[in-house]
Amino acid sequence: MARQGVIVAIDQGTSATKAVALDGAGRVRGSVTSPLGQSHPRPGWVEQDANAILAGVCSAVAEVVAQVEEPLLGLGLSSQRESALLWDTRTGEPLGPMLGWQDRRTAGAAAGLVAVTDEVRERSGLPIDPMFSALKLAWLLDEVDPDRSRSARGEIAAGTVDSWLVHALTGEHRIEIGNASRTQLLNLATGAWDERLLEIFGVPAAVLPRVVASTEPTRPIARFGGARIHAVLGDSHSALYAHGVRESGAVKVTYGTGSSVMGLLAGDGRIPAGLVGTIAWQLGDAPHRLAFEGNILATGATMAWLSRLLGRPVADLAALARTAPAEHGVHLVPAFAGLGAPYWDPGAGAILTGFDLGTDAAVLARAGAESIAQQVEDVLAAADAAGPVTDVLADGGPSGDDWLMQLQADVSGRGVHRSARESLSAYGVGLVAAEALGLSIPPDAGATTFTPALPAEQAGRRRDAWRRAVRLARATPSGITADPTTT
């Protein structure tokens, strides 16, 4: 039976914070979006203001509660994952910027760890790459505590976005297990901090938060009237839950600034080559669930870059891309910060091939859109090793474009099922919070299906041309120079 009141689900993302109010039957009663900026002080550097993130969360929650004028039963928190920061344990203030998950300043340090690549992957499930939190935390510690003496005295706390927000709101120093698995410091098998990984990356155990289950409630939050956060999930994990995925076999794609392809692992826990292992969630006292994932670094970010380059809004580019000929011969490989899954090549450089004096804005826009679909299919092809992927569950802002979803189906030769619900990352953690409170909200229902319409032979030729372009990008050095302090 539905209880009187609402659950507020927070989706703290790279470019915005959303707060969605759900009633006891799962209906959306209100929604607020608070934009969030980034700074890029050097090529390859991506920073955000942790206090601005906190302020955005607080204002979004307050506004959505005011919209619905109903009691707040509890909260759920979905967050961007690998972004990392330090703060002073005495004042609670950040010690410098938060380094975004796209930040590549530690590329030199990553290259210096090649000898332990296999060991790190065996323990953490993750390849050594600047995307993950461990190298970011080591860089930040080198800036403010090079000899780690302050860390030893308990003056410094480290964490990801979820742990920062929970600490700022409740005073607790904790991290949800799925987010912890993205730091590259957690042992994937045990679900605990790994002493050997801490040694490799130079991160003292003293600065790290306590690892907790996804559904361990927080202390009461005074500024939210004593309500608690009853569920915390990484954004991609939350979307997977919202799609109703509870067993291996189904694969979801969350389209955003970057994109995440994720599915639950089968009982043997074998991770397909080119993909990574992660912890999806831990509900109550049940064992944590393992998942595979492929992280694509630039999808929506590609269209944002083209928008700035061409001086046209992203929405106009999407319409413009439809007018370009299908067989235009131009390929854009957006390795602005190297390539993520399934290549994990930080040295790859962004390239544009096949253009000539007749190439116009429409062709460039279509090449950008095709790079999204082709990169997603690169990961789906790798995921086939865990079992054939016949259908794709799609969500995220760019998935709202029918033409892009049809392009994805055509490129992949797979059915694409787009969720009918917006803000799926918020909805998923809202479901988990509701269940923790004893409510029963139905999972996401209803989808728009896109069926492949391109003949397999044509799709194969396009895939071959894309693979050639990727090989060229991987042979083209990135223009990003590693920070000399990390080499």
C-alpha positions in Angstrom: 0.0 0.0 0.0 1.3 3.4 -0.9 2.3 5.6 2.1 1.5 9.3 2.3 4.6 11.2 1.3 7.4 11.2 -1.3 10.8 9.7 -1.8 13.3 12.2 -3.3 15.7 10.5 -5.6 18.9 12.5 -6.4 20.9 12.0 -9.6 24.1 13.9 -9.2 25.7 13.8 -12.6 28.6 15.5 -14.4 26.7 18.3 -15.9 23.7 18.7 -13.6 22.0 17.5 -10.4 18.4 16.3 -10.7 16.0 15.7 -7.9 12.8 13.6 -8.6 10.0 13.2 -6.1 8.3 9.7 -6.3 5.1 8.8 -4.4 4.5 5.4 -2.9 3.2 4.1 -6.2 6.2 5.2 -8.2 4.5 8.2 -9.9 6.7 11.2 -10.5 5.2 14.1 -8.5 7.9 16.7 -9.1 11.3 17.2 -10.7 14.1 19.8 -10.5 17.3 20.1 -12.5 20.3 22.2 -11.3 23.0 22.8 -13.9 26.6 22.2 -12.9 29.8 23.5 -14.5 33.3 22.2 -15.1 36.7 23.9 -15.5 39.6 22.9 -17.7 42.7 24.7 -16.4 45.0 22.7 -18.6 44.6 20.4 -21.6 43.2 17.1 -20.3 42.4 18.5 -16.8 38.7 18.4 -15.7 37.8 19.9 -12.3 34.6 20.6 -10.5 33.7 22.5 -7.3 32.7 20.1 -4.5 30.8 22.8 -2.6 28.9 23.8 -5.7 27.8 20.1 -6.1 26.6 20.1 -2.4 24.8 23.4 -2.9 23.1 22.1 -6.1 21.9 18.9 -4.3 20.5 20.9 -1.3 18.7 23.4 -3.5 17.3 20.7 -5.8 15.9 18.7 -2.9 14.4 21.8 -1.2 12.8 22.9 -4.5 11.3 19.5 -5.3 9.9 19.0 -1.8 8.3 22.5 -2.0 6.8 21.5 -5.3 4.9 18.5 -4.0 4.0 19.8 -0.5 4.0 16.3 1.0 6.1 14.7 3.8 9.6 13.5 2.8 9.8 9.8 3.6 13.4 9.4 2.7 16.0 9.9 -0.1 18.0 7.9 -2.6 21.3 9.1 -4.1 22.7 8.2 -7.5 26.0 9.9 -8.4 28.8 10.2 -10.8 31.4 7.7 -9.8 35.2 7.9 -10.3 35.4 11.7 -9.6 37.5 12.2 -6.5 38.4 14.7 -3.9 40.0 15.3 -0.5 38.7 17.4 2.4 39.9 18.6 5.8 38.4 16.4 8.6 38.4 19.4 11.0 36.7 22.0 8.9 34.9 19.8 6.4 36.2 22.0 3.5 37.6 20.5 0.3 41.4 20.5 -0.1 41.5 21.7 -3.7 39.2 20.8 -6.6 37.4 17.6 -7.3 39.0 15.8 -10.2 36.4 14.7 -12.7 36.2 11.2 -14.0 37.3 12.5 -17.4 40.5 14.1 -16.0 43.6 12.7 -17.6 46.4 14.5 -15.7 47.6 11.2 -14.3 48.3 9.6 -17.7 52.1 9.7 -17.0 51.6 8.0 -13.6 49.4 5.3 -15.2 52.1 4.6 -17.8 54.6 4.1 -15.0 52.6 1.3 -13.5 52.6 -1.0 -16.5 54.6 -3.7 -14.6 51.7 -4.2 -12.1 48.8 -4.0 -14.7 47.8 -7.6 -14.4 48.0 -7.7 -10.6 45.9 -4.5 -10.3 43.3 -5.9 -12.7 43.1 -9.2 -11.0 42.4 -7.5 -7.6 40.2 -4.6 -8.7 38.7 -5.8 -11.9 39.9 -2.6 -13.6 42.7 -1.7 -15.9 45.2 1.0 -14.9 43.7 4.1 -16.4 43.5 7.8 -15.3 39.7 7.5 -15.3 39.6 5.6 -12.0 39.9 7.3 -8.6 43.1 5.8 -7.3 45.5 7.8 -9.4 43.4 11.0 -8.8 43.6 10.5 -5.0 47.3 9.9 -5.2 47.8 13.1 -7.2 45.7 15.1 -4.8 47.6 13.7 -1.8 50.9 14.5 -3.4 49.8 18.1 -3.7 48.6 18.6 0.0 50.3 15.8 1.9 53.4 14.5 0.0 54.9 12.7 2.9 51.4 11.4 4.0 52.0 12.8 7.6 48.7 14.7 7.6 46.9 11.5 6.5 48.5 9.5 9.3 47.3 12.2 11.8 43.7 11.8 10.6 43.5 15.3 9.2 42.5 14.3 5.6 39.5 12.5 4.3 39.3 11.1 0.8 36.3 10.0 -1.2 34.1 10.0 -4.3 31.0 12.2 -4.9 28.7 9.9 -2.9 31.0 9.9 0.1 31.5 13.6 0.0 27.8 14.3 -0.1 27.0 11.9 2.7 29.8 13.4 4.8 28.7 16.9 4.2 25.1 16.2 5.0 25.5 13.8 8.0 29.2 13.9 9.2 29.6 10.2 8.3 32.7 9.1 6.4 31.5 6.2 4.3 31.2 5.0 0.7 28.7 2.8 -1.0 30.3 -0.5 -2.2 29.5 -0.1 -5.9 31.1 3.4 -6.0 34.0 2.0 -3.9 34.6 -0.6 -6.6 35.2 2.2 -9.1 38.1 3.7 -7.1 40.5 0.8 -8.1 41.4 0.4 -4.4 38.7 -2.2 -3.6 39.2 -5.9 -3.9 36.4 -7.1 -6.2 36.1 -10.5 -4.5 36.1 -9.4 -0.9 34.4 -6.1 -1.2 37.0 -4.5 1.1 39.9 -2.1 0.7 42.9 -4.0 -0.6 46.2 -3.4 1.2 48.3 -4.2 -1.9 46.3 -1.8 -4.1 46.7 0.9 -1.4 50.5 0.3 -1.5 50.7 0.4 -5.3 48.9 3.7 -5.5 50.2 5.3 -2.4 46.9 6.0 -0.8 46.9 5.4 3.0 44.0 3.4 4.5 43.6 6.2 7.1 42.0 8.6 4.6 39.5 6.2 3.1 35.8 5.9 4.1 34.1 2.9 5.6 32.6 0.7 2.8 28.9 0.1 3.3 26.0 -1.8 1.5 23.9 0.1 -1.0 21.0 0.2 1.4 22.6 1.1 4.7 20.7 4.2 5.9 22.5 7.3 6.8 22.1 9.3 10.0 19.2 11.8 10.0 19.9 14.9 7.9 18.9 18.0 9.8 18.5 20.3 6.7 16.1 17.7 5.2 13.9 17.6 8.3 15.5 14.5 9.7 15.0 12.3 6.7 17.7 9.7 5.9 19.3 8.6 2.7 18.1 4.9 2.4 19.9 4.0 -0.8 23.1 5.0 -2.7 24.1 3.7 -6.1 26.5 4.8 -8.9 24.5 6.4 -11.7 25.0 3.5 -14.2 24.2 0.9 -11.6 21.0 2.8 -10.7 19.9 2.8 -14.4 20.6 -0.9 -14.6 18.4 -1.5 -11.6 15.6 0.7 -13.0 15.5 -1.3 -16.2 14.5 -4.3 -14.1 17.7 -6.2 -14.6 18.2 -8.6 -11.7 20.0 -11.5 -13.5 22.7 -11.9 -16.2 21.7 -11.7 -19.8 20.3 -8.2 -20.3 22.6 -5.3 -21.2 21.9 -1.6 -20.8 23.5 1.4 -22.4 23.3 4.7 -20.6 24.0 7.5 -23.0 25.4 10.7 -21.5 28.6 12.9 -21.6 30.3 9.5 -21.8 28.4 6.2 -22.0 28.3 3.1 -19.9 27.4 -0.4 -21.2 26.6 -2.7 -18.3 25.2 -6.1 -17.4 25.3 -8.5 -14.5 27.9 -11.2 -14.6 26.9 -14.9 -14.5 27.8 -17.2 -11.6 31.4 -17.8 -12.7 32.1 -14.0 -12.7 34.2 -14.1 -15.8 34.8 -10.6 -17.2 34.8 -10.4 -21.1 38.1 -9.2 -22.6 38.2 -5.4 -23.0 35.6 -4.8 -20.4 35.9 -4.2 -16.7 34.5 -5.8 -13.5 32.6 -3.8 -11.0 30.2 -4.3 -8.1 26.6 -3.4 -9.2 25.1 -3.2 -5.7 24.7 -4.9 -2.4 21.2 -5.0 -1.0 20.9 -5.5 2.7 22.8 -8.6 4.0 22.8 -10.3 0.6 26.2 -10.8 -1.1 27.3 -8.1 -3.5 26.4 -8.6 -7.2 29.2 -8.4 -9.8 28.7 -6.7 -13.2 30.8 -6.2 -16.3 31.0 -2.7 -17.8 32.4 -0.9 -20.8 33.1 2.8 -20.3 33.1 5.1 -23.3 34.8 8.4 -22.6 33.2 10.7 -25.2 29.7 10.3 -26.6 27.5 13.3 -25.7 30.7 15.2 -25.1 31.5 14.7 -28.8 28.3 16.5 -29.8 28.9 19.3 -27.3 32.4 19.8 -28.8 30.9 19.9 -32.3 28.3 22.4 -31.0 31.1 24.7 -29.9 33.1 24.2 -33.0 30.2 24.8 -35.4 28.5 27.5 -33.3 25.2 25.6 -33.3 23.1 24.2 -30.5 23.3 20.4 -29.9 19.6 20.0 -30.7 20.3 21.7 -34.1 23.2 19.3 -34.8 20.9 16.3 -34.2 18.5 17.6 -36.8 21.3 18.6 -39.2 22.8 15.1 -39.0 19.7 13.6 -40.5 20.1 15.6 -43.7 23.6 14.3 -44.5 24.1 11.4 -46.9 24.4 8.0 -45.3 27.5 7.1 -47.3 29.6 10.2 -46.8 33.0 8.5 -46.0 33.9 10.7 -43.0 34.8 9.2 -39.7 35.3 11.1 -36.4 37.1 9.1 -33.7 36.6 11.2 -30.5 39.7 10.1 -28.6 39.9 13.5 -26.9 41.2 11.9 -23.8 42.3 8.6 -25.3 39.9 5.6 -25.8 38.1 3.7 -23.1 36.5 0.3 -23.5 37.2 -2.0 -25.2 40.7 -0.5 -26.1 41.8 1.2 -22.9 44.3 3.2 -24.9 45.1 6.5 -23.2 47.6 7.4 -25.9 45.1 7.4 -28.8 44.5 10.7 -30.5 41.3 12.2 -31.8 41.1 12.1 -35.6 38.8 13.1 -38.4 39.3 11.1 -41.7 37.8 11.1 -45.2 36.9 14.8 -45.3 37.4 17.1 -48.3 36.4 20.5 -49.6 32.8 19.3 -49.9 32.5 18.2 -46.3 29.9 20.4 -44.5 28.4 20.9 -41.1 25.8 18.2 -41.7 28.4 15.6 -42.5 30.4 16.5 -39.5 27.2 16.3 -37.3 26.4 12.8 -38.7 30.0 11.6 -38.2 29.7 12.7 -34.6 26.4 10.8 -34.1 27.8 7.7 -35.8 30.9 7.8 -33.5 28.5 7.3 -30.6 26.7 4.3 -32.2 30.0 2.8 -33.4 31.7 3.1 -30.0 28.7 1.5 -28.2 28.8 -1.4 -30.7 32.5 -1.8 -30.0 31.6 -2.5 -26.4 28.5 -4.6 -27.2 30.7 -6.8 -29.5 33.1 -7.4 -26.6 30.2 -8.2 -24.2 29.0 -10.9 -26.6 31.8 -13.1 -25.0 29.7 -13.3 -21.9 26.7 -14.5 -23.9 25.2 -13.1 -27.2 23.6 -9.6 -26.7 20.5 -9.6 -28.8 18.7 -6.7 -27.2 19.9 -3.4 -25.8 18.2 -1.4 -23.0 18.8 2.3 -23.6 18.5 5.3 -21.4 20.1 8.7 -20.8 19.6 12.1 -22.4 20.9 11.3 -26.0 18.7 8.2 -26.1 15.7 10.5 -26.5 16.7 11.0 -30.1 14.7 8.5 -32.3 17.1 8.9 -35.2 20.2 8.1 -33.0 18.5 5.0 -31.5 17.6 3.8 -35.0 21.2 4.4 -36.1 22.3 2.4 -33.1 20.0 -0.5 -34.1 21.3 -0.4 -37.7 24.9 -0.2 -36.8 24.6 -3.0 -34.2 22.1 -5.3 -35.8 20.4 -5.6 -32.4 17.1 -4.5 -31.1 17.2 -1.3 -29.0 14.6 -0.7 -26.3 14.5 2.8 -25.0 13.0 3.3 -21.6 9.8 5.4 -21.5 10.9 7.0 -18.3 13.2 10.0 -18.0 15.8 10.3 -15.3 16.3 6.6 -15.1 19.4 6.9 -12.8 17.2 8.8 -10.3 14.3 6.4 -10.7 16.5 3.3 -10.0 17.9 4.5 -6.7 14.4 5.7 -5.8 13.2 2.1 -6.3 15.9 0.8 -4.0 15.2 3.5 -1.4 11.5 2.7 -1.6 12.1 -1.0 -1.1 14.4 -0.3 1.9 11.4 1.7 3.4 9.1 -1.3 2.9 7.3 0.2 -0.2 6.8 -1.7 -3.4 7.3 0.5 -6.5 7.1 -1.3 -9.9 10.3 -1.3 -12.0 10.4 0.7 -15.3 7.7 -0.5 -17.7 7.1 0.4 -21.3 9.7 1.0 -23.9 10.1 2.2 -27.5 11.7 -0.5 -29.7 14.0 0.2 -32.6 14.5 -2.8 -35.0 17.6 -3.0 -37.3 16.6 -1.8 -40.8 20.1 -1.7 -42.5 21.1 -4.8 -44.4 23.8 -6.7 -42.6 26.2 -6.4 -45.5 26.0 -2.6 -45.4 26.3 -2.5 -41.6 29.4 -4.7 -41.9 31.1 -2.4 -44.4 30.5 0.6 -42.1 31.9 -1.4 -39.1 35.0 -2.2 -41.1 35.5 1.4 -42.1 35.1 2.4 -38.4 37.6 -0.1 -37.3 40.2 1.2 -39.8 39.6 4.7 -38.4 40.1 3.5 -34.8 43.4 1.8 -35.8 44.6 5.1 -37.2 43.5 7.0 -34.0 45.5 4.5 -31.9 48.5 5.1 -34.1 48.1 8.9 -33.7 49.7 10.3 -30.5 47.3 12.2 -28.2 47.8 15.9 -28.0 47.5 15.7 -24.2 50.7 16.1 -22.3 51.0 14.4 -18.9 51.6 16.7 -15.9 55.4 16.6 -15.3 54.8 16.1 -11.5 53.3 12.6 -12.3 56.1 11.2 -14.4 
